[in-house]
């Protein structure tokens, strides 16, 4: 397979951008993590004093086993896939692979303790948890933080640059570029804090979650403690109560939070796209880049459009997984086994959205002249300020009088000034209104822009 023959653009057109995810979501990554879990379980059994039939391993033997996991290669994975062609069972193939390795070492005598008392899901649920945790913490979250950092920097630099706001697409009370960008940073960081605090659960309690095989073999061993210690030693959170499968509720939590972050980014992409179309933002041109096959003048906001498209694909995959993975007939069915393999696709599309938006962000410059011109052509937005001062001073029908003056009609600076001049207002209030312009009517927007958290 090459980038030209790949079925999915994740591994084709966008392969360079998604390559870091291969260490966490590929078939190779799944097999590698299965091997790691099997080896660590064997080591845990050896270290457990209540299970005397598994001898203690030497430091050299422990190092050898862990090296098999840490130095696991694609050739090793290929060997496991070769075994799987006979077993037609992926986890059993891992067990047989490890027994092959053990046979040629001083550990040959403990071969049958590989996969002891385990069901396949004991290995798989831990492997998938390690994969998701690693992919999110090592790849996705740093990219998300980088994007929000870039937006925050742009917000800070333009905290007091006035901009006409639009509600329902209509001119509205002015704001600043920085404050509007800061809103997205604030929203995004809130979702990231939830992703950073996400628990990744795991279990290792046998065929239906009751330690049946464990207890029949060693009824006096503290299996619940052993299981909890083992799961937490992997950096995961122990789930003490499951059926044959770990219930995947934490995955749904993770995916729903990721969807919410995606939607914040989607909102950002669309707003920036609109600001570009209004001329509020310019895009830096890149030598050799073409915006249109026929219109030479165009510099399309393609990065934000690409981000939007990939968010849609990510949300579709993640929404399905969040709903599907929580549901399993009775003690288990295998529908989760097939669906769970697409986690990488959901995260990959989300990652592409981040990469595209970050690339687009670097091209943006604020067009202060266009912002000022738009504000200067929109004196009607000061109607809110005028009617508020009229209300404050008890003048009759302030809203209605301003509505008659401004609604559905452009209003000029002279017309508004003339209206204010005729009002019976205290001198200080009238002076403040007469000095007001759309560009200065921004409330505390610059202060709010500086409060990015």
N, C-alpha and C positions, 0 to 999 in steps of 0.2 A: 504494500500500500504506500502511495505517495500522497502529497498534498493535492495532486491532480486527480487521483483515483479514489480518495476517501469519500464515503457516502455522506458523512456529516461535515458541515463546515467547521465544526469544533476541531476536528482532526485534519481538515483540509485547508481551506482558505485562511482560517484563523489559528492554524496549528502553532505558529510561533508565539502567539499571545496566550494560548492555553497550555503550553508545554509545562510550566511549573506545576500544574494540577495533576500531571501524569504520576507524580510520585505519591499521590494520595488517592486517586480515584480510578486508576487503570486496573485491568485484570492482574497485571504484575503486582501492583500495590496490594490488591486483595490477597493474593497468594502469599506475598511476603509477610503480611500481617497475620495471616493464619499460621504460618510457620513460627512467627514470634510468639503467638499465644500458646501454641502447642509446646514449644520449648520452655516457656516460662511456667506453664502448668506442671511439666515434668520436674522442673527445678523446685517448684513449691512443694510438690509431693515428697521430694527427697529431703527437704528441710523440715518437714512436719514430723515431730517426735511421736505423735500418736499413730503414725502409719509406719511401723517399724520394718515392714517388708520391703520398703524402698530404701536401699542403702544410701548413706551420705556420699555425695560426690566430692571429689578433690577439687581444689582451686583450678587446677589445669583442666579438668573435665568441665567445670562450670564455664570457664573462659571459652573452651572449644564450642560448647553448645550456643553460647551467646554470639560467638563469632559467626556461626551458621546463619543466625538471624540478621545480624548487622551487615554481614558481607554477602547477603543473598543476591544472586545475580539473575539475569534474564535466562541464562542457560539452566540454572536451577529451576526456574519457573517452567521452562520448556520441558524439563524432565518430568515435572509434576503433571503437566498437561499430557505428556505421553502416557503416563500411568493412568490418567483419567480416561483415556480412550479405552482402556480395559475395564476399569472399575465402573465407569459411567457414574461416578460419584466424586465430586470435586474435593470434599473434605477428607474422604477416605484416601484419596490419592496423596494428600499431604501427609497423612499418617504413614502410608507405605514408603514415601520418600524419606521420611525421618528414620524409619526402621532400616532402610538401605544404608543410610549414613551411619547409624549406630552400629551396624553389623561389623564394620571395619575398625572399630575403636574399642577402648577399654570399657565402653558403656554398653557393649552388646548385651550384657546380662540384664539390662533394665529396659530392653526393647518393648516388652509387652506393657510397660507402664505408660507408654505414649498413648495419649487420648483416653486415659483411664477414667471410667465413669462418665465420660462426656457424650453428649449428643452433638450432632453437627452444629446446631444453633448455638451451643455454648461457645464454640470457636468463632462462628460467623458473626454473632452479635458483637463480640468484643473486637473483632477485626474491623467491622464497619464503623464502630464507635471511634476507634483509633484513627481510621481513615478520615472520617468527617471532622473530628477534632483537629487533626493535623492540617487538613486542607483549609479549614476556616481560619485557624490561628496563624498558619505560616504563609498563606497566599492571599485569601480573600480579605481578611481584616486589615492587613497592612495597606492593600490597595485602596480600600474604602477610606481609611484614615488619611492616606495621601490625597485623595480627591477632596475630602472635606477640608483638609489643610489648605489646598489650593483655593477653594471657594472662600475660606475664611480670610486668606491673604488679600484676595480681590475685594472682599467686603470691607476690610480694614482700610485699604487704600482709597476706597470710594465712600467712606462712611458719611461724608457730608456733601456728596455730589447729588444735587436735587434731581428728581425724576417725577414725571407725571404718573400717578398711579391710575390703574384702570380696574373698575369693578363692573362686572357684566359686560366687559369690553368697552365701557363708556369712561370718559374722563372722570377722575375722582380726586379727592384731596391728595396733594403731592406727598411724596415720600423721598427716600434717598436710595441710590443704587446699593450702597452698603447695607442698609437695613433690610432690604428685600433679599439680598444674598444671605445675610446673617440668619434669616428665618430658616433657610434650608440647612444651614450648618447646625443650628440648634435642633431641628427635627432629626437630622441624620445621626447626630451624635447620641441622641437619646436611644435610638434603635441599636446603635453600635454598642452602647453600654449593656444592653440586654444580651446581645450576641456574645460580648466578652464575658458575661457572667453565666453563659449557658452551661448547664450540666450535660455531660455525656455519660449515659448510663450503660451498665453492663451486668450480666448475670452468668453464673456457671453452676447451675443447680440440677442438671440432668434432664431426662427425657420429658418430664411434665412439670418440672420445677419443684419437686419434692425431695430431692436427694435420695431417691429410691435405691439406686445401685450403690451409692456411696454408703448408705446406712447398712445395707445387707452385707457389705464387705467389711466395714469398720464401724460397728454400731456405737462405739465409745468415742469416736473422733468428733471434734467440734466442727462439723462441716459448715455450718453457717458462718462461723468466724473465719474458717479457712477460706471460704468463698469470698467473703467481704475483704479480707486482707489481700487476696489475690487480685480482685478487681481494682481495688484502690491502688495497689502497687503499680498498675498499668497507667495510673493517672486518670482513671475513670471514677464515676460515682456508682456505688453498689445499689442494685435494685433487688430487694430481698423477696419480692413476691411477684412471681410470674407464672405463666404456663410454660409450654416448651420453648416459646420464644420470649425474648425481651420485648415488651409491648410497644416499643417505638414511639411512645408519647413524647419523649424528649426531642425526637427527630421532628415531629409535628410542630413542637414549640419553636425549634430552631428555624424550620422552613417558613413558618408564619412570620417570624420576626424578620427573616431575610426578605420575604415578600413585602413587608411594610417598608423596609429600607429601599427595596426596588421601587416602590411606588413614590417614595419621597424623591428619589432620583428621577423617576419619570416626570414628576411635576416640575422638577428643576429643568430637565431637558426641554420640556414644552415651553416653559416660560422664557428660557434663554433663546430658543428658536424664535419665539414671538418678538423678543426684544431685538434680535438681529433683523427680523423682517421690518421692524419699525425704524431701524437705523440707530437704535440706542447703543448697540454694540457693533463694532467692526471686527472683521476677522483678518488676521495677518495672512498675507499671501505667501505661498511657498513656491520657490522656483521650480518650474517644470510641472506643477500640479495643474490639472484641468478641472474646471467647475462644470462645464457642459460640453457635449460633443458638437454643439452648433452655436452656442451663445458665449463668445469669448469673455464677456464682462463678468460672468457669474462666479461668485465664491459661495458655494452652497454650504449650509450648516450641516454637512453630512455626518459629522461625528456625533452630534446630538440625535440625529435621526437613526444612526446605527445603534446608539445606546438605547433609544426607545424601542427599537425592534427587538433587541436582545433581551430587554426587560420583559417584553411580552412572552417570549419563548421560555425564559427562566420561570416566570410566574406560573405558566401553564404546567410545566413539569413539577415544580415544587408544590403547587396547589393539589395536584393529583396525588403526589407522594404523601403529603400531610394528611390527606383524607384516607388514602388506601392503606398506609402502613399501620394505622391504629386498629385496623379491623382484621380479625383472623377467626375463622370458624373453629369453635370449640377450643381444644388445646393448641391446634395450629393447622394451617393449610400452607401451601407453598406459593400463594400469590405474592406474598411479600418478597420471597426469594428472587423472583424475576424483576419486580418493580424496583427493588432497592438498588439494583445495579445501575439505575439511571440517576442516582444522586449526583454523580459527577457532571452529568449534562446540565442539571438545574443550576449547579454552582458555576459551571463553565460559562453558561449564557450570562449569568449575573456578573461574572468576572469580566467578560467582554464588554458589558455595559459600562463598567467602571473604567476600563481602559479607554474606551471611546470617548466618554465624557471628559476624562482627564486630558486626553489629547485635544479635544475641542476647547477646553478651558484655557489651555496654553496659547491658543490663537486669539483670544478675545482682548480687545481694547475698548475702553469706554469712549463713546462719541459725545463729548461734552457739548459740542455745538448743536447737535441734533436734539439733545435733551433740553438745552436752553430754548431752542426755537419752539419746541413743542409746548413747553411751559408758557412761553410768552404768547402763544396763540390760544391759551386756555384760561382766560381770566374768569370764566364762569365758575371755576373751582373755588373761588374765594366767596361764593355765595354762602357756603357753610359758615365761614368765619363771620361774615356780616350778620347773618340771621342769629348767630349765637350771641353776639354782642347786643343785638336788638332785644333778644329774650332777656338777657341779663339786666337790661335797663327798663324792662317793662313796656317796650313799644308794642303796639297792637299788630297782630297778624304778621309777624316777621317772616314765617315760612312762606305763607301765601304770597306776600309781596315780592320776595326773592324768586319764588317759582314763576310768577308772572313775568319777571324781568329776564330770567335766564333759561327756563326750561325749553329744550329743543331748539335753542337759538344761540348762536355765538354772541359773546358779549365782549366789548372792547374795554380797554383800560379807561378811556375817558368816560364811557357810559357808567362804569362802575364807580369811578371817582365822583361823578356827578350825583349818583344815587346816595353815596355815603355823605356827601357834603350837605345834602338836604335833611339828613336825619338829626333829630334832637337828641344828641348824645353828649355825655361828659367829654370835656376837651381831651383828656388823656386817652379815652377809648377811641375817640374819633381820630386822633393823631396816629394811634397805633394802626388803625384800619387803613388810613390814608397812606401810610408808609409800607403797607404789606404788598408783597408781590407773590405770584405763584411759586417763584423760586425760593422765597423765604418762609412760605407757609408749610413747614415740615415738622412742626411739633418737636418731639425729642428723638426723632429718627436717628440722628448721629450718635446720640447716647446709647440708644438701643443697639445700634450696629456694633458698638464697642463691648457689648455684654455677651459675646459668643462664648458658649460653654459646651 
